[in-house]
Amino acid sequence: MITAKTNDGFEIELDENFLDDAEMIEAMTRLGKDPSAFFVLRDRMLTPENKARLYDHLRNEKGIVPMSALDKALNELLTSFKAGKNSASSPN
């Protein structure tokens, strides 16, 4: 497992092989063309428990999870995951 983090401190554990998923990669390639691909990506990346934790973390004072905040958080988690995977496999 690799810890992925957002810039504001939210952390989750992701399986180090989670990017070895054809449906995940397909969703990533469709992101600019198909808005529903974003939610496929989210659901392939997060367990239901982690999705609920992230939504609670992002929820604003009106009880809404802003789409912009979710997009930013998922991008940060992916970036953090990739960095963690690279450092975990580094010989140093």
N, C-alpha and C positions, 0 to 999 in steps of 0.2 A: 504494500500500500504506500501511496505517496500523498503527502499533505499538500493540498492546494489552498491558496489563500487569496482573499481580495485585499485591496489596498487599505480598506477600513477594518481589517482584522478578522473577518469571517473565515473560518477554516473548515474543510471537510477532507476526509480520506477518500482517495480514488484508487481503484485497482490500477496497478502500473501498466496493465495491458488494455485499458479501456479504449484506447485509440485504435486497437487492432480489431475494429468492428466495421464491417462493410457498410452497414446502415448508418453508422455515425459519420463515416467519411462521405457517403452519398449526401447526407443532410448538410454537411459543411459545404459541399460543392454547390448546393442549390440555394444557399442562404440569400444571395442577391436576387434570385429570380422567383423564389417561392417562400412567402412569409411563413407558411406553416412549417417549413424546414427548421426554423428556429426552435419550435416547440418539440419537434422530433429530437433535435440535438439536446435540448434541455432534459428530455425524458430518458435519453440514452446515457446521459452524463450523470444524472442525479438519481439516487434512490428516492422513493416517496418520502422517506424520513428527512433526507437532506434537502429535498425540494421544500418541504414544509418549514424546515429550519431557515433556509435561505429566504423564503417569502416572509417569514416573521421578522427576520433581520432587516429586510428592505422596506417593510410596510411603513407608510408615512402616518402622520397624525390623523389623517382621515380614514385610515384603515386600508388604503390602496397600495398595491405594489406597482409602482411606476414602471412602465415598460422600459424606459430609458435606464433606470437603475438595474433592472434585471439583465438587460443587454450588456451593460458595463460590467456587472458582477460576473456573468458567464465568461466574458472575454478575459477578465482578470484571472478567473479560476483556470481557464485553459492555458493562459500564458504562464501562470505560476506552476501548473502541472508540468508543462513542457520543460520549464527551467529545472524543476525538481527531478524530473526523469533524467535530464542530461547530467545533473550533478550527482545523482544516485549511481549512474553508470560510469562516472568518471573514476579513473584509477587513483585520483588524489583525494 
